[in-house]
Amino acid sequence: MDQKVRVVQYGTGKMAVYTMRYVYEKGGDVVGAIDVNPEVIGKDIGEVMGEEAKGVKVTALENAEEMLKQTKPDICVVETRSLFSEVYDALLLCAKLGINAITTCEEAFFPENSNPILTKEIDELAKKNNCTITGSGYQDIYWGQLVSSIAGSTQRIQKIKGSSSYNVEDYGVALAQAHGAGLSLEEFENKIASADNISEQERQNLINKGEFLPSYMWNVNGWLCEKLGLTVESQTQKCIPQTHTEDIFSSTLNMTIKAGNATGMSAVVTTKTKEGITLETECIGKVYASNDYDKNEWTIEGEPNTTITVAKPQTVELTCATIVNRIPDVINATPGYIPTEQIGELNYKVKSLNEYIK
């Protein structure tokens, strides 16, 4: 492809600052931006990024469709919320207009095992209008490709165990609230944990109706099972509040979380497969104390046993770089809602993005 890859940024929060800069640095062009925040609507994206003006102003959500029709981007990067239902309208709009889209929404990484109804709707519309929609981000490598690569060097697998922690302060208020940060333990139990105190049939009914609230590893386990050719027999999750012995101030929530209240949560997902391999994965998202730091650790138990630890990963930057490096892969992929496990391995893009477009 001769011309620059044209990108529209949907959501201009903390992460978008990195994503837009990375697009420019990879030889792409941000031709539009969308937000609901009145404080940024109308601003030049250069100001949002803390750089010189780029000649592109942030468009209000109600004018998004018109702007997308005018700019005709090659892809739209959706960086807003964590649940598939929350990014559904944005992805559906892209599918309707035949615009490729990639989102950092965690559930969108493998939404067919948590919200099959909405996934099917977007899949069918994307196929009809010849575009590709997918979910990616930090999990694409550090909870997905990294693990499947280790598995490829293993003779026999009994269990796959994973644990990843991150500071909810880095991702904005929506994610912090989704993790129960700031709630009392009673509120956490009623608003977060109680959703998982149900039978397997009740959970499946919620999934079938598109009302299930998955933790991040729920969709990761589904992605890994598809990637490794495993057949899921059962899957459960449990959310456990995280606390601290002292008060912690959250700049994202603009509040002091009292000692003993929830600073976030640990979500543990257990998947049992027909092949006898169990996946036990945990993500810990909370407001960090001074001695906390990001950590990503995976162990494959079998022959041989292997553990790999990534200490203090720069999760935000890695998420945004993954999204940008995925852009050519998405544009080149077959139409539909295509999880990245079907798109192929993610590689570093040393040249301009457009040079990878077929």
Long-range contacts (C-beta under 8 A, 24 or more apart in sequence): 1-354, 1-355, 1-357, 1-358, 2-354, 3-354, 4-28, 4-29, 4-352, 4-353, 4-354, 5-29, 5-74, 5-75, 5-327, 5-328, 5-331, 5-352, 5-353, 5-354, 5-357, 6-31, 6-71, 6-72, 6-73, 6-74, 6-75, 7-31, 7-73, 7-74, 7-75, 7-76, 7-77, 7-327, 8-32, 8-33, 8-34, 8-67, 8-68, 8-71, 8-73, 8-75, 8-76, 8-77, 8-99, 9-33, 9-34, 9-45, 9-76, 9-77, 9-79, 10-34, 10-64, 10-76, 10-77, 10-78, 10-79, 10-80, 10-90, 11-35, 11-78, 11-79, 11-80, 12-37, 12-40, 12-45, 12-48, 12-58, 13-79, 13-80, 13-172, 14-170, 14-171, 14-172, 14-316, 15-79, 15-104, 15-171, 15-172, 15-316, 15-319, 15-320, 16-48, 16-77, 16-79, 17-48, 17-49, 17-50, 18-316, 18-317, 18-320, 18-321, 19-77, 19-79, 19-320, 19-323, 19-324, 20-45, 20-48, 20-49, 21-49, 21-51, 22-320, 22-321, 22-323, 22-324, 23-77, 23-324, 23-327, 23-353, 26-324, 26-325, 26-327, 26-349, 26-352, 26-353, 27-351, 27-352, 27-353, 27-354, 27-355, 28-324, 28-327, 28-352, 28-353, 28-354, 30-54, 30-56, 31-56, 31-71, 31-73, 32-56, 32-59, 32-67, 32-68, 32-71, 32-73, 33-57, 33-58, 33-59, 34-58, 34-59, 34-60, 34-61, 34-64, 34-67, 35-59, 35-60, 35-61, 36-60, 36-61, 64-93, 65-93, 65-97, 68-93, 68-94, 68-97, 68-99, 69-97, 73-99, 74-99, 74-100, 74-327, 74-331, 74-357, 75-99, 75-100, 75-101, 75-102, 75-327, 75-330, 75-331, 76-100, 76-101, 76-102, 77-101, 77-102, 77-103, 77-323, 77-327, 78-102, 78-103, 78-104, 78-105, 79-103, 79-104, 79-323, 80-105, 80-174, 81-105, 81-174, 82-106, 82-107, 82-174, 82-175, 82-178, 82-216, 83-107, 83-178, 83-213, 84-108, 84-111, 84-114, 84-115, 84-118, 84-119, 85-115, 85-118, 85-210, 86-174, 88-118, 88-122, 91-122, 91-133, 92-121, 92-122, 92-125, 94-126, 94-131, 94-133, 95-122, 95-125, 95-126, 95-129, 95-131, 95-133, 96-125, 96-129, 97-129, 98-129, 98-130, 98-131, 99-131, 100-131, 100-132, 100-133, 100-330, 100-331, 101-131, 101-132, 101-133, 101-134, 101-330, 102-133, 102-134, 102-135, 102-136, 102-323, 102-326, 102-327, 102-330, 103-133, 103-134, 103-135, 103-136, 104-135, 104-136, 104-137, 104-319, 104-323, 105-135, 106-135, 106-137, 106-139, 106-216, 106-219, 107-135, 107-214, 107-216, 107-218, 107-219, 108-134, 108-135, 108-219, 109-135, 109-136, 109-137, 109-139, 109-140, 109-144, 109-216, 109-219, 109-220, 109-223, 109-339, 109-340, 110-135, 110-219, 110-220, 110-222, 110-223, 110-226, 110-339, 110-341, 111-135, 111-219, 111-337, 112-222, 112-337, 112-339, 113-207, 113-214, 113-218, 113-219, 113-222, 113-232, 113-235, 114-207, 114-212, 114-214, 114-218, 114-219, 114-222, 115-207, 115-210, 115-212, 116-207, 116-208, 116-210, 117-208, 117-209, 117-210, 118-210, 119-337, 122-337, 123-336, 123-337, 124-336, 126-335, 126-336, 126-337, 127-335, 127-336, 129-335, 130-335, 131-335, 132-330, 132-331, 132-333, 132-334, 132-335, 132-336, 132-338, 133-336, 133-337, 133-338, 134-326, 134-330, 134-333, 134-337, 134-338, 134-339, 134-340, 134-343, 135-339, 135-340, 136-322, 136-323, 136-326, 136-340, 136-346, 137-319, 137-322, 137-323, 138-313, 138-315, 138-318, 138-319, 138-322, 139-216, 139-220, 139-223, 140-322, 140-326, 140-340, 140-346, 141-318, 141-322, 141-346, 142-296, 142-310, 142-313, 142-318, 143-217, 143-220, 143-223, 143-224, 143-281, 143-296, 144-220, 144-223, 144-224, 144-227, 144-340, 144-341, 145-345, 145-346, 146-298, 146-308, 147-224, 147-298, 147-300, 148-224, 148-227, 148-228, 150-298, 150-300, 150-306, 150-308, 151-228, 151-300, 153-306, 154-300, 154-302, 154-303, 154-304, 154-306, 155-302, 155-303, 155-304, 156-302, 156-303, 157-277, 157-300, 157-301, 157-302, 158-276, 158-277, 158-278, 158-301, 158-302, 159-277, 159-278, 159-279, 159-280, 159-299, 159-300, 159-301, 159-302, 160-224, 160-277, 160-278, 160-279, 160-280, 160-281, 160-298, 160-299, 160-300, 160-301, 161-279, 161-280, 161-281, 161-298, 161-299, 161-300, 161-301, 162-217, 162-220, 162-279, 162-280, 162-281, 162-282, 162-297, 162-298, 162-299, 163-281, 163-282, 163-283, 163-284, 163-295, 163-296, 163-297, 163-298, 164-282, 164-283, 164-284, 164-294, 164-295, 164-296, 164-297, 165-283, 165-284, 165-285, 165-286, 165-292, 165-293, 165-294, 165-295, 165-296, 166-283, 166-284, 166-285, 166-294, 166-315, 167-285, 167-286, 167-287, 167-288, 167-292, 167-294, 167-315, 168-252, 168-264, 168-285, 168-286, 168-287, 169-250, 169-251, 169-252, 169-287, 169-288, 170-315, 170-316, 171-252, 171-316, 172-252, 173-252, 173-253, 175-285, 176-250, 176-252, 176-253, 176-264, 176-287, 177-253, 179-264, 179-265, 179-285, 179-286, 180-239, 180-241, 180-262, 180-264, 180-265, 181-250, 181-253, 181-257, 181-262, 181-263, 181-264, 181-286, 181-287, 182-250, 182-253, 182-255, 182-257, 182-261, 182-262, 183-241, 183-261, 183-262, 184-261, 184-262, 185-241, 185-243, 185-260, 185-261, 185-262, 187-262, 188-241, 188-262, 188-265, 189-241, 192-239, 192-241, 192-262, 192-265, 193-238, 193-239, 193-240, 193-241, 195-239, 196-236, 196-237, 196-238, 196-239, 200-234, 200-236, 203-236, 215-239, 215-267, 215-269, 215-283, 216-267, 216-283, 216-285, 217-267, 217-268, 217-269, 217-281, 217-282, 217-283, 218-267, 218-269, 220-269, 220-281, 221-269, 221-271, 221-279, 221-281, 223-339, 223-340, 223-341, 224-279, 225-271, 225-273, 225-279, 226-339, 226-341, 227-341, 228-277, 230-273, 230-274, 230-275, 230-277, 231-273, 231-274, 231-275, 232-271, 232-272, 232-273, 232-274, 233-272, 233-273, 233-274, 234-271, 234-272, 235-269, 235-270, 235-271, 235-272, 236-269, 236-270, 237-267, 237-268, 237-269, 237-270, 238-267, 238-268, 239-265, 239-266, 239-267, 240-265, 240-266, 240-267, 240-268, 241-265, 242-266, 242-284, 242-286, 244-289, 246-289, 248-287, 248-289, 250-287, 252-287, 253-287, 257-287, 263-287, 263-289, 322-346, 324-349, 324-353, 325-349, 327-353, 328-353, 328-354, 328-356, 328-357, 329-356, 331-357, 332-356, 332-357, 332-358
